[in-house]
């Protein structure tokens, strides 16, 4: 055909907006385009500018996940959902005649869901999708929205495209993080079950290493110990003596200072080589003395004596034939604050049966050495069985000292009473005693 003689030719459609769809070979003249860039041709379903001059501009029709409807068929074109390519979807109405609405979206697991109203009463046959009948169809917060629409008399009646292809970003929970979205707002916060917060109690799940920290305060601080505690708790008392600030809970509601200076221990060996006089008066022995007492005035059965009177011996004998006792007196230092241990060294003649010696304590703040009126208290008993004539050591540990004894004399009464059930009738030869004092 030759149009050279025609006064005017318009061989294609014209306008200011490119048609939304086209077939390959179609052409269109865009009247408001820049000079030289108004002629477009359809290539593979998309418009492309042709001709010379200016910068090439391409226009593409977006087909990914585009929803369309007929009376009974809802279709969704193939496309990408959260980066995953999905095939075409069809939701065909096979039953129902009511009215309502529908919503189409893609889930986190890349599943296309078609929600439809319970009121419409539809039955759907879904291909590559999941039908879901709900009271009020909607796009859940954070899901990939595709379309919404209406249902009239059991048919798809209208559809609205909700796709936004500028950018799709999905916020999900990561390690130690929670993401909660509501009303278009997403809140990011730490997961307190995994990550410690300032106010939440926290138990490390494995190793805790603070070596790189610029400041560590691992325990509570204050000037007064808490009134209650459980075993394992610690507390730093800021007004305590330096070096004695750290306390640990060693028992229910019991605080014990940790890391305090070592306890001073004074150990003294006191032999039984000095005997009392025949009249039972005390005889000094470098500030310590033994006095035999069996509760009867003038008796001295624990001493070994000769015709010329009592003499020094290597041991004191607790007779097995009658109740017998010894008093051990010794001064205590003013700064003594701890408890004491008492060890008896000696041997028995029987070598069988049970030996029992009861230890009573008193303070020598009044009275004389031969006075039996001391207020003895806190009885404890040593009990043992040993081989005949074999020297052994028996110890009572942690003996508390009566109040007011520091700086005065401590009286220990060692009593062996054969009348006590189970006590052997043999003699016990005590060669001496070891006394351990402790001071903080």
Secondary structure, DSSP 4 states (H G I P E B T S, - for coil): ---TT-S----SEEESS--S---TT-EEEETTSPTT--EEEEETTEEEE-SSSS---B-----TT-EEE-SSEEEE--EEETTEEE--EEEEEEE----EEEEEEE-TTS-EEEEEEGGGT-EEEEESSEEEEESS----TTSEEEEEEEEETTEEEEEEE----S--------TTEEEEEETTEEEEEE-TTTS--SSS----SS----TT-S----SEEESS--S---TT-EEEETTSPTT--EEEEEETTEEEE-SPPPPEEEEEEEES-----TT-----BTTBEEEEE-SSTT--TTS-EETTEE---S-EEE-SSS-EEEEEEEE--TT--S-EEEEEEEEESS-SSBEEEEEEEEE-SSS-TT------EEEEEEEE---TT--EEEEEEEEPPPTT-TTSEEEEEEEE-TTSTTB-SS-EEEEEEEEEEEE-
